[in-house]
Amino acid sequence: MSDEPPLFDPAGLAELPDKLALGQLPPGRHGLPRSFVVRNQRLRIVAGLLRVLPRHGYAETTIGQIIAEARVSRTAFYSQFAGKEDCFLVAYDLAGGWIFERVERTTATGLDWPRCVRAGLIEALRLLAANPPLAHLFAVDALQAGQAARERQRACLARLARVLGEGRADRPDIPPELDEMLLGGVLATIGRYVDSGRAEQLADAGDELLQYLLIPYLGPGESKRIIAEAA
């Protein structure tokens, strides 16, 4: 893992040529394949949405603001998306897949359970701190963007809860609902960082949130030992 966390770049997900990725296409007969033009516009719109959302919030963000940021026409927008919600869901899926891929790569290293939880949490916070628009997307805007967005958020929490739930193997007294409840608390904490303009500081919240996640499974003493070991 490099010292500098990567930045989320929608263009990279589609393997666009570096010279043209997310750049405004030349007007007129540029000779570019139609499939490239469509893909380029789609990703520019997603990137525009991600830049606009932290400024205005989901409810106040307009399609006019998105297309101005993306430098595309309204016709181009509606050729790609049914509306603002559809665009938001595409952005959520792209960003969520990007983060999950990196977190799962970090945790697939043969670590035992508590250290696996720590590695995944630290990597997720590191990525969100480096990409504040994604922290805003996941922890703030997803709560305002309608039922489909909230369902995606719940699906993400359930996916993470399966990893956290492995800690219940030796604790049959812990109810299965606890895993998602704890992760919901972590997400709410991320939201507070975002709302107070401290998203870039999320990487510093790892020990506090790790203790919150581990104590119900390991107790305070062992949890503190795991945290101190990594310090």
Beta strands, then each sheet from edge to edge (+ up, - down):
end
